[in-house]
Amino acid sequence: MTDLALETKNGVRLCHCCDLAIDIVPIEEGQSANCPRCGSQLYQHQNQTKRINGNLALAITCLILLIPAQYFDFITIRLVGVKIEGTLWQSVVALYQEGYLSLAILTFLCHTLAPILMCSSIFAAHIAIRYRLTRLFKWSMTILNPIKHWVMLDVFLFSLAISCFKLQDYSDIYIGKGLYCLVILQVVTVLLLSRINVRRYWEVWQPEHSVESGQHAVHCYHCHLSQQHAEICTRCGHKLHYRMPNSVQKTWAYLISASICLIPANLLPISILITNGQRLEDTIFSGVSGLIANDMLGIAIIIFTASIIVPVAKILGLGYLLLRIQFKQKGCSRTDVKLYRAIKWIGKWSMTDLFVIAIMLTLVDRGQVLNFTPGLGALAFGAVVVLTMFAAESLDPRLLWRYSEPFVSHDSDNVEK
């Protein structure tokens, strides 16, 4: 049975982003139906099972590639006559040995653990669907949706390029085998992330039209089933809420905490380089200034954007959205939703500086000749990254539409090729 048949049987669906009730209309093959108010995709015309089988193939490929990517050197440098090889695992161990356990865990999560959990969840979901293992399926879906936002292989590769530019004045640089695996792994991961859809998996597990959902009054945040109000979801069993519980309060708490951590993150040294017996401590600002002084304007702009502009922009943007919600402001909520999506997307790029620190620590630690170590500012900056990402995830975008004017849609407005 095709997606079109599944969708048209149900008749109505609540948009997961703005809660607009949409009449499901037939669409042609290759088309997708988007919400006419906020632009979120509602459904596509395609075979669900065939689509998720492609996910399984990509997930298995990622898991296979992660093995050589972990243990093969991604880069080798020749420093003071000594060859030093860097691997993903060594970057984690180096941070741990320097006493920065929290940074070691954070970097390991973003470049290794998150991809493993994402791919394992997909693999487990297919096993659960094949053998009708309810607990395993629910567990895999519970992990899959949040963990995909922490997959940051693209940020790591970008940070590696920056590290190479910074090291070129100190050493000779050679590409290792692990880098080729990382690049291929990143390509496959991008394809996989573009295809992941938790709703699609739930449709294969239990099609929406087969659930007696009654009047469509509430949208389940976990399995995306539109149904009548009840204590628990008819399909996934999670507790139902019209909105995410305490969304505004949680977002404010994360945001205020991130704003406080931003002060020491910019005032304390984020990295310390000891060369020829001289100790050079760099804050984010002084590091950017040093790059400009060394004619590395491009890298300076990138670091300044990722480490200063992005965190501040996230805090200001989320603060603006929260104030609009709390003061019951009416206006162009579609623009606000675009801002919210942009904030969620740019958040991970703040990890650039922390990955650069991890890579530099792996490659540059040669005792009295040249030594590199993180500063206390790195801990505060890591807290800013995590807290702002939590803040973006805890905000319920449906609150942006709470005081909007009633919307009248036209069927032709929500279909795109």
C-alpha positions as CSV (number, residue, x, y, z in Angstrom):
1,M,0.0,0.0,0.0
2,T,1.5,3.4,-0.9
3,D,1.8,6.4,1.3
4,L,-1.0,8.1,-0.6
5,A,-3.5,5.5,0.4
6,L,-2.4,5.6,4.0
7,E,-2.6,9.4,4.2
8,T,-6.0,9.9,2.5
9,K,-7.7,7.4,4.7
10,N,-7.1,9.5,7.9
11,G,-8.5,12.8,6.5
12,V,-7.0,15.3,8.9
13,R,-3.6,15.9,10.5
14,L,-2.4,18.5,13.0
15,C,0.8,20.2,11.9
16,H,3.6,19.3,14.3
17,C,5.0,22.8,14.2
18,C,2.0,25.1,14.4
19,D,-0.9,22.8,15.3
20,L,-3.0,23.8,12.3
21,A,-5.6,21.2,11.4
22,I,-4.9,20.2,7.7
23,D,-7.3,18.2,5.5
24,I,-5.2,15.5,3.9
25,V,-5.5,15.8,0.1
26,P,-4.3,13.4,-2.6
27,I,-0.9,14.3,-4.1
28,E,1.0,12.9,-7.1
29,E,4.1,10.8,-7.0
30,G,7.2,12.9,-6.2
31,Q,5.3,15.6,-4.4
32,S,5.2,16.5,-0.7
33,A,2.5,18.3,1.2
34,N,3.6,21.2,3.4
35,C,1.7,23.2,6.0
36,P,0.4,26.3,4.4
37,R,0.9,28.4,7.6
38,C,4.4,27.5,8.8
39,G,5.8,25.5,5.8
40,S,6.6,22.3,7.7
41,Q,6.4,19.1,5.6
42,L,3.3,17.0,6.5
43,Y,3.7,14.0,4.2
44,Q,5.1,12.7,1.0
45,H,3.9,10.4,-1.8
46,Q,6.1,7.4,-1.6
47,N,6.4,3.8,-0.2
48,Q,7.3,4.0,3.5
49,T,8.9,0.5,3.7
50,K,11.1,1.1,0.7
51,R,12.2,4.4,2.0
52,I,13.3,3.2,5.4
53,N,15.1,0.2,3.9
54,G,17.4,2.7,2.3
55,N,18.1,4.1,5.8
56,L,19.1,0.7,7.0
57,A,21.7,0.3,4.2
58,L,23.2,3.7,5.0
59,A,23.2,3.0,8.7
60,I,25.1,-0.2,8.3
61,T,27.6,1.5,6.0
62,C,28.2,4.2,8.6
63,L,28.8,1.6,11.4
64,I,31.3,-0.2,9.2
65,L,33.1,3.1,8.3
66,L,33.3,4.2,11.9
67,I,35.7,1.4,12.8
68,P,38.6,2.5,10.5
69,A,37.7,6.2,11.1
70,Q,38.2,5.6,14.8
71,Y,41.6,3.9,14.8
72,F,43.3,5.0,11.5
73,D,45.2,8.3,11.8
74,F,43.3,11.1,10.1
75,I,46.4,13.3,10.0
76,T,50.1,13.0,10.6
77,I,52.5,15.8,11.4
78,R,56.3,16.0,11.6
79,L,57.2,18.1,14.6
80,V,60.8,18.7,15.7
81,G,61.8,15.6,13.7
82,V,59.2,13.4,15.3
83,K,56.2,12.0,13.4
84,I,52.9,12.3,15.4
85,E,49.7,10.6,14.3
86,G,46.3,11.7,15.3
87,T,43.2,9.6,15.6
88,L,39.6,10.3,16.8
89,W,40.2,8.1,19.9
90,Q,43.5,9.8,20.8
91,S,41.7,13.2,20.8
92,V,39.4,12.0,23.5
93,V,42.2,10.3,25.5
94,A,44.3,13.5,25.3
95,L,41.5,15.6,26.8
96,Y,40.9,13.1,29.6
97,Q,44.6,12.9,30.5
98,E,44.8,16.7,30.7
99,G,42.0,16.5,33.3
100,Y,39.1,17.8,31.1
101,L,36.8,14.8,31.4
102,S,33.6,16.8,30.5
103,L,35.2,18.1,27.3
104,A,36.4,14.6,26.5
105,I,32.9,13.2,26.9
106,L,31.4,16.1,24.8
107,T,33.8,15.6,21.9
108,F,33.4,11.8,22.0
109,L,29.6,12.2,22.0
110,C,29.6,14.5,18.9
111,H,32.1,12.8,16.6
112,T,31.7,9.1,17.7
113,L,29.0,8.2,20.2
114,A,26.1,10.1,18.5
115,P,26.7,8.5,15.1
116,I,26.9,5.1,16.7
117,L,23.7,5.6,18.6
118,M,21.9,7.0,15.6
119,C,22.9,4.1,13.3
120,S,22.3,1.5,16.0
121,S,18.8,2.9,16.7
122,I,18.0,2.6,13.0
123,F,19.3,-1.0,12.9
124,A,17.4,-1.9,16.1
125,A,14.2,-0.3,14.7
126,H,14.4,-2.6,11.6
127,I,14.9,-5.6,13.8
128,A,11.9,-4.6,15.9
129,I,9.7,-4.1,12.9
130,R,10.8,-7.5,11.4
131,Y,10.1,-9.4,14.6
132,R,7.4,-7.1,16.1
133,L,9.5,-6.3,19.2
134,T,7.5,-3.4,20.8
135,R,9.9,-2.4,23.5
136,L,12.9,-2.4,21.2
137,F,11.1,-0.3,18.6
138,K,10.0,2.3,21.2
139,W,13.5,2.4,22.7
140,S,15.0,3.0,19.3
141,M,12.6,5.8,18.4
142,T,13.1,7.5,21.7
143,I,16.9,7.6,21.1
144,L,16.8,8.4,17.3
145,N,14.9,11.7,17.4
146,P,17.1,13.7,19.8
147,I,20.5,12.1,19.1
148,K,20.6,13.1,15.4
149,H,21.1,16.7,16.4
150,W,24.4,15.8,18.1
151,V,26.0,14.1,15.1
152,M,28.8,16.6,14.2
153,L,31.2,14.9,11.9
154,D,30.9,17.8,9.4
155,V,32.0,20.2,12.2
156,F,34.9,18.0,13.1
157,L,36.2,17.9,9.5
158,F,35.9,21.6,9.3
159,S,37.8,22.0,12.6
160,L,40.5,19.6,11.2
161,A,41.0,21.9,8.2
162,I,41.4,24.9,10.6
163,S,43.9,23.0,12.7
164,C,46.0,22.2,9.7
165,F,46.2,25.9,8.8
166,K,47.3,26.7,12.3
167,L,49.9,24.0,12.4
168,Q,51.5,24.6,9.0
169,D,54.0,27.1,10.5
170,Y,55.2,24.6,13.1
171,S,55.3,21.3,11.2
172,D,54.9,19.3,8.1
173,I,51.4,17.9,7.6
174,Y,50.4,14.6,5.9
175,I,47.0,13.2,5.3
176,G,46.3,9.9,7.0
177,K,44.1,6.9,6.0
178,G,41.5,7.8,8.6
179,L,40.7,11.1,6.9
180,Y,39.5,9.3,3.7
181,C,37.2,7.2,5.9
182,L,35.9,10.3,7.7
183,V,35.1,12.1,4.5
184,I,33.2,9.1,3.1
185,L,31.5,8.6,6.4
186,Q,30.4,12.3,6.4
187,V,28.9,11.9,2.9
188,V,26.9,8.8,4.0
189,T,25.9,10.5,7.3
190,V,24.5,13.5,5.4
191,L,22.5,11.3,3.2
192,L,21.2,9.4,6.2
193,L,20.3,12.5,8.2
194,S,18.4,13.9,5.2
195,R,16.2,10.7,5.1
196,I,15.6,10.1,8.8
197,N,11.9,10.7,9.7
198,V,10.5,9.3,13.0
199,R,7.0,9.6,11.8
200,R,7.8,7.4,8.8
201,Y,9.0,4.6,11.1
202,W,5.9,4.8,13.2
203,E,3.8,4.6,10.0
204,V,5.5,1.4,9.1
205,W,5.1,0.1,12.6
206,Q,1.4,1.0,12.9
207,P,-0.2,3.0,10.1
208,E,-2.1,6.1,11.2
209,H,-5.3,5.1,9.5
210,S,-5.4,1.9,11.5
211,V,-5.5,3.8,14.8
212,E,-8.8,4.9,16.2
213,S,-7.8,8.4,16.9
214,G,-11.2,10.1,17.0
215,Q,-11.3,13.9,16.9
216,H,-8.0,15.4,16.1
217,A,-7.4,17.6,19.2
218,V,-3.7,16.9,20.2
219,H,-0.5,16.0,18.4
220,C,1.8,13.4,20.0
221,Y,5.3,14.9,20.2
222,H,6.9,11.4,20.1
223,C,5.2,9.5,17.3
224,H,3.4,12.4,15.6
225,L,0.0,10.9,15.7
226,S,-3.0,13.4,15.6
227,Q,-5.6,12.1,17.9
228,Q,-8.3,13.0,20.5
229,H,-7.1,14.2,23.9
230,A,-6.2,11.4,26.4
231,E,-3.7,10.6,29.1
232,I,-1.4,8.6,26.9
233,C,-0.9,8.3,23.1
234,T,-2.9,5.6,21.4
235,R,0.0,4.5,19.3
236,C,3.3,5.0,21.2
237,G,2.1,5.0,24.9
238,H,3.9,8.3,25.8
239,K,2.0,10.8,28.0
240,L,0.1,13.3,25.9
241,H,0.4,17.1,26.3
242,Y,-1.1,19.9,24.2
243,R,2.3,21.6,24.5
244,M,5.7,20.4,25.8
245,P,5.6,20.6,29.6
246,N,7.2,23.8,31.1
247,S,8.8,24.6,27.7
248,V,9.2,28.3,28.3
249,Q,10.5,27.9,31.9
250,K,13.1,25.3,30.8
251,T,14.2,27.3,27.8
252,W,14.7,30.4,30.1
253,A,16.7,28.4,32.6
254,Y,19.0,27.0,29.9
255,L,19.3,30.4,28.3
256,I,20.2,32.3,31.5
257,S,22.7,29.6,32.4
258,A,24.3,29.8,29.0
259,S,24.5,33.7,29.3
260,I,26.3,33.4,32.6
261,C,28.8,30.8,31.3
262,L,29.4,33.0,28.2
263,I,31.2,35.6,30.5
264,P,34.1,33.3,31.7
265,A,34.1,31.6,28.3
266,N,35.3,34.9,26.8
267,L,37.4,36.2,29.7
268,L,39.3,33.1,30.7
269,P,42.0,31.6,28.5
270,I,40.6,28.9,26.2
271,S,44.0,27.5,25.1
272,I,47.5,27.7,26.4
273,L,50.6,27.2,24.2
274,I,54.1,26.8,25.6
275,T,56.8,27.3,23.1
276,N,60.6,27.9,23.8
277,G,59.8,28.2,27.5
278,Q,57.3,31.0,26.8
279,R,53.7,30.6,28.0
280,L,51.1,32.0,25.7
281,E,47.5,32.1,27.0
282,D,44.7,32.9,24.5
283,T,41.2,33.9,25.1
284,I,38.7,33.6,22.2
285,F,39.3,37.3,21.3
286,S,43.1,37.2,21.6
287,G,43.2,34.0,19.6
288,V,41.2,35.7,16.8
289,S,43.5,38.7,17.0
290,G,46.6,36.5,16.8
291,L,45.2,34.8,13.7
292,I,44.7,38.2,12.1
293,A,48.2,39.2,13.0
294,N,49.6,36.1,11.4
295,D,47.8,36.8,8.1
296,M,45.1,34.2,8.7
297,L,42.1,36.5,8.2
298,G,39.9,33.7,6.8
299,I,40.4,31.4,9.8
300,A,40.0,34.4,12.2
301,I,36.6,35.2,10.7
302,I,35.5,31.6,10.9
303,I,36.6,31.2,14.6
304,F,35.0,34.6,15.4
305,T,31.8,33.6,13.8
306,A,31.6,30.1,15.3
307,S,32.8,31.0,18.8
308,I,31.4,34.5,19.4
309,I,28.7,35.4,16.9
310,V,26.9,32.1,16.8
311,P,26.5,31.6,20.7
312,V,25.5,35.3,21.1
313,A,23.1,35.1,18.2
314,K,21.5,31.9,19.6
315,I,21.0,33.5,23.0
316,L,19.5,36.7,21.6
317,G,17.4,34.9,19.1
318,L,15.9,32.5,21.6
319,G,15.4,35.3,24.0
320,Y,13.5,37.3,21.4
321,L,11.2,34.3,20.7
322,L,10.6,33.7,24.4
323,L,9.7,37.4,24.9
324,R,7.3,37.2,21.9
325,I,5.6,34.2,23.5
326,Q,5.4,35.6,27.0
327,F,4.1,39.0,25.9
328,K,1.5,37.3,23.6
329,Q,2.8,39.2,20.6
330,K,1.0,38.8,17.3
331,G,2.9,39.1,14.0
332,C,4.7,37.1,11.4
333,S,5.1,33.8,13.2
334,R,6.3,32.1,10.0
335,T,9.4,34.3,10.1
336,D,9.8,33.4,13.8
337,V,9.7,29.7,12.9
338,K,12.4,30.3,10.2
339,L,14.5,32.0,12.9
340,Y,13.9,29.1,15.3
341,R,15.0,26.6,12.6
342,A,18.1,28.6,11.8
343,I,19.0,28.7,15.5
344,K,18.7,24.9,15.8
345,W,20.8,24.4,12.7
346,I,23.7,26.8,13.5
347,G,24.0,25.6,17.1
348,K,26.4,22.7,16.4
349,W,28.9,24.9,14.7
350,S,29.9,26.4,18.0
351,M,31.7,23.1,18.6
352,T,34.4,24.2,16.0
353,D,36.7,25.7,18.6
354,L,36.4,22.8,21.0
355,F,37.2,20.3,18.2
356,V,40.2,22.4,17.2
357,I,41.5,22.3,20.8
358,A,41.0,18.5,20.9
359,I,42.9,18.1,17.6
360,M,45.7,20.4,18.6
361,L,46.1,18.7,22.0
362,T,46.4,15.3,20.2
363,L,49.1,16.5,17.8
364,V,51.0,19.2,19.8
365,D,52.2,17.9,23.1
366,R,55.9,17.6,22.9
367,G,57.1,18.5,26.5
368,Q,59.4,21.4,26.8
369,V,59.8,22.1,23.1
370,L,56.1,22.8,22.3
371,N,53.1,22.1,24.5
372,F,49.4,22.8,24.0
373,T,46.7,22.5,26.6
374,P,43.1,23.7,27.0
375,G,42.3,26.6,29.4
376,L,39.5,27.0,31.9
377,G,37.7,29.1,29.3
378,A,37.2,25.9,27.2
379,L,35.1,24.3,30.0
380,A,32.9,27.4,30.2
381,F,32.6,27.5,26.4
382,G,31.6,23.8,26.3
383,A,28.9,24.6,28.8
384,V,27.6,27.4,26.6
385,V,27.4,25.1,23.6
386,V,25.5,22.4,25.5
387,L,23.1,24.7,27.2
388,T,22.2,26.6,24.1
389,M,21.5,23.4,22.2
390,F,19.3,22.2,25.1
391,A,17.5,25.6,25.1
392,A,16.7,25.3,21.4
393,E,15.4,21.7,21.9
394,S,13.3,22.6,24.9
395,L,11.4,25.4,23.1
396,D,8.1,24.2,21.7
397,P,7.7,26.1,18.3
398,R,3.9,25.6,18.5
399,L,3.8,28.3,21.2
400,L,4.8,30.9,18.6
401,W,1.3,30.4,17.0
402,R,-0.7,30.5,20.2
403,Y,-1.9,34.1,19.7
404,S,-1.9,34.2,15.9
405,E,-5.0,35.0,13.9
406,P,-7.1,32.1,12.5
407,F,-5.7,30.8,9.3
408,V,-7.6,30.1,6.1
409,S,-5.7,27.8,3.8
410,H,-6.1,26.8,0.1
411,D,-5.4,23.2,-0.9
412,S,-3.0,24.3,-3.7
413,D,-0.8,26.2,-1.2
414,N,0.5,23.2,0.6
415,V,1.7,21.0,-2.2
416,E,5.2,21.2,-3.5
417,K,7.1,19.1,-6.1
